[in-house]
Amino acid sequence: MDLIIFLMLLALGFFAGSYAEKRHYRSIERREKALLRLPAVTLKKVDIPQGKVRSARMVHGSAVISVDYFKRMLAALRNIFGGKVKSYETLLDRARRESLLRMKESAADADIIVNVRIETATIGRSSRGKQRISCLETVAYGTALTLEK
Amino acid sequence: MNMQPKHFRVIFNGEVADGYDPAEVREKLAGLLKKDAATIERLFSGREVVVAARVNAAAGEKYRRAFAAAGAVCRVEPVNAPDAAPPEAGPPQPPEGASAFPSTPQDGGSMIVTNIESVPGKTIVAHYGLVSGSTIRAKHLGRDIMASLKNLVGGELKGYTELLRESRRQATERMIEQARQLGANAIINVRFSTSSVAQGAAELYAYGTAVSVR
């Protein structure tokens, strides 16, 4: 009986998880294209002449994303043999791109975002050190500059 | 040292920003300047009208922002000679000090917050030191249960995203409040950090340097 539940969870994780991931990637790509005109750079100083900047404000975007049951099993297996944990790579990639997009979307009227920083934090870790919910938060933040036309 | 012009005048020539309906802008300006329709109509005559003849830099900037928010484009230019302000066009005089303009709570009122080491286009005149704000949030049970269900299929945990965004906003607000008490009008070099202090609770921390800019 336990085995059946386990297999069901695995199958659910596999199908629902890969479906959700594909859909998320499609949405990310579409929105990234739409926001191409708003560059986000990690530089602190950009070549903008003094007096051309109309306003500066801080913007941020965040996302909390968790991995599905199937991939978690896969990663646990990987832990035995070591090597590249591919299933977690997409998780981090999705979370970072999503938070960058959210930051850009909250600064839609700006011309450039400078000094962008991306931070990652694990949340939902219980005090015993065992991770009950394996999810992580990524935050992207920067300063949006609006230029004089 | 370069002398900064002390006084500015605000000039409006009826220009409406792209994508705004002129009628709507008129209405907004009427509310903003607290003037009747006839006075507002004069502003849109196409000629240059001086909205405020002598204001300081901060008030000038406030005018510019308030006009931009209403969808109108005004020009703020320095008045060099003390007697250069032309009082010929009897302009509608809004209340002095521009305190009538509502501050926008989203960007912390008039506080400028950046995470670079300066405020572009402005010079720092005084430093007030470190300001910080923090908040510790625990997630509630309902969200936790939903999250563990969502955890099976993977994907975004919207409840957590919302929670963390809300807490980050609160931490920022506390930081801004602290800077305001010091008399600063900008916070530069802001950093965020997250740490989990206890089971299921996370601390959101925002810190930066409070400065005064002109």
HADDOCK unambig.tbl for C-alpha pairs under 7 A between the chains (distance, minus, plus):
assign (segid A and resid 12 and name CA) (segid B and resid 153 and name CA) 6.74 0.50 0.50
assign (segid A and resid 13 and name CA) (segid B and resid 152 and name CA) 5.82 0.50 0.50
assign (segid A and resid 13 and name CA) (segid B and resid 153 and name CA) 4.70 0.50 0.50
assign (segid A and resid 16 and name CA) (segid B and resid 153 and name CA) 5.67 0.50 0.50
assign (segid A and resid 17 and name CA) (segid B and resid 153 and name CA) 5.02 0.50 0.50
assign (segid A and resid 17 and name CA) (segid B and resid 154 and name CA) 5.60 0.50 0.50
assign (segid A and resid 20 and name CA) (segid B and resid 155 and name CA) 6.65 0.50 0.50
assign (segid A and resid 44 and name CA) (segid B and resid 116 and name CA) 6.03 0.50 0.50
assign (segid A and resid 50 and name CA) (segid B and resid 121 and name CA) 5.52 0.50 0.50
assign (segid A and resid 51 and name CA) (segid B and resid 121 and name CA) 4.99 0.50 0.50
assign (segid A and resid 53 and name CA) (segid B and resid 120 and name CA) 6.23 0.50 0.50
assign (segid A and resid 53 and name CA) (segid B and resid 121 and name CA) 5.79 0.50 0.50
assign (segid A and resid 56 and name CA) (segid B and resid 114 and name CA) 6.64 0.50 0.50
assign (segid A and resid 56 and name CA) (segid B and resid 119 and name CA) 6.90 0.50 0.50
assign (segid A and resid 56 and name CA) (segid B and resid 120 and name CA) 6.88 0.50 0.50
assign (segid A and resid 57 and name CA) (segid B and resid 112 and name CA) 6.23 0.50 0.50
assign (segid A and resid 57 and name CA) (segid B and resid 113 and name CA) 5.40 0.50 0.50
assign (segid A and resid 57 and name CA) (segid B and resid 114 and name CA) 5.36 0.50 0.50
assign (segid A and resid 58 and name CA) (segid B and resid 113 and name CA) 5.52 0.50 0.50
assign (segid A and resid 58 and name CA) (segid B and resid 114 and name CA) 4.81 0.50 0.50
assign (segid A and resid 58 and name CA) (segid B and resid 115 and name CA) 6.55 0.50 0.50
assign (segid A and resid 62 and name CA) (segid B and resid 161 and name CA) 6.77 0.50 0.50
assign (segid A and resid 63 and name CA) (segid B and resid 161 and name CA) 5.48 0.50 0.50
assign (segid A and resid 64 and name CA) (segid B and resid 156 and name CA) 5.70 0.50 0.50
assign (segid A and resid 64 and name CA) (segid B and resid 157 and name CA) 5.58 0.50 0.50
assign (segid A and resid 64 and name CA) (segid B and resid 160 and name CA) 6.36 0.50 0.50
assign (segid A and resid 64 and name CA) (segid B and resid 161 and name CA) 5.25 0.50 0.50
assign (segid A and resid 65 and name CA) (segid B and resid 155 and name CA) 5.39 0.50 0.50
assign (segid A and resid 65 and name CA) (segid B and resid 156 and name CA) 4.17 0.50 0.50
assign (segid A and resid 65 and name CA) (segid B and resid 157 and name CA) 5.70 0.50 0.50
assign (segid A and resid 66 and name CA) (segid B and resid 151 and name CA) 6.00 0.50 0.50
assign (segid A and resid 66 and name CA) (segid B and resid 154 and name CA) 5.03 0.50 0.50
assign (segid A and resid 66 and name CA) (segid B and resid 155 and name CA) 5.38 0.50 0.50
assign (segid A and resid 66 and name CA) (segid B and resid 156 and name CA) 6.13 0.50 0.50
assign (segid A and resid 66 and name CA) (segid B and resid 157 and name CA) 6.84 0.50 0.50
assign (segid A and resid 67 and name CA) (segid B and resid 151 and name CA) 6.60 0.50 0.50
assign (segid A and resid 67 and name CA) (segid B and resid 154 and name CA) 4.35 0.50 0.50
assign (segid A and resid 67 and name CA) (segid B and resid 155 and name CA) 6.39 0.50 0.50
assign (segid A and resid 68 and name CA) (segid B and resid 151 and name CA) 5.91 0.50 0.50
assign (segid A and resid 68 and name CA) (segid B and resid 152 and name CA) 5.00 0.50 0.50
assign (segid A and resid 68 and name CA) (segid B and resid 153 and name CA) 4.46 0.50 0.50
assign (segid A and resid 68 and name CA) (segid B and resid 154 and name CA) 3.74 0.50 0.50
assign (segid A and resid 69 and name CA) (segid B and resid 152 and name CA) 4.82 0.50 0.50
assign (segid A and resid 69 and name CA) (segid B and resid 153 and name CA) 6.26 0.50 0.50
assign (segid A and resid 115 and name CA) (segid B and resid 115 and name CA) 6.97 0.50 0.50
assign (segid A and resid 115 and name CA) (segid B and resid 116 and name CA) 6.41 0.50 0.50
assign (segid A and resid 121 and name CA) (segid B and resid 194 and name CA) 6.49 0.50 0.50
assign (segid A and resid 123 and name CA) (segid B and resid 196 and name CA) 6.83 0.50 0.50
assign (segid A and resid 124 and name CA) (segid B and resid 200 and name CA) 5.59 0.50 0.50
assign (segid A and resid 125 and name CA) (segid B and resid 199 and name CA) 6.93 0.50 0.50
assign (segid A and resid 125 and name CA) (segid B and resid 200 and name CA) 6.99 0.50 0.50
assign (segid A and resid 126 and name CA) (segid B and resid 199 and name CA) 5.03 0.50 0.50
assign (segid A and resid 126 and name CA) (segid B and resid 200 and name CA) 6.56 0.50 0.50
assign (segid A and resid 127 and name CA) (segid B and resid 198 and name CA) 6.69 0.50 0.50
assign (segid A and resid 127 and name CA) (segid B and resid 199 and name CA) 5.14 0.50 0.50
assign (segid A and resid 133 and name CA) (segid B and resid 148 and name CA) 6.53 0.50 0.50
assign (segid A and resid 133 and name CA) (segid B and resid 151 and name CA) 6.75 0.50 0.50
assign (segid A and resid 142 and name CA) (segid B and resid 115 and name CA) 6.19 0.50 0.50
assign (segid A and resid 143 and name CA) (segid B and resid 114 and name CA) 5.40 0.50 0.50
assign (segid A and resid 143 and name CA) (segid B and resid 115 and name CA) 5.83 0.50 0.50
assign (segid A and resid 143 and name CA) (segid B and resid 116 and name CA) 6.96 0.50 0.50
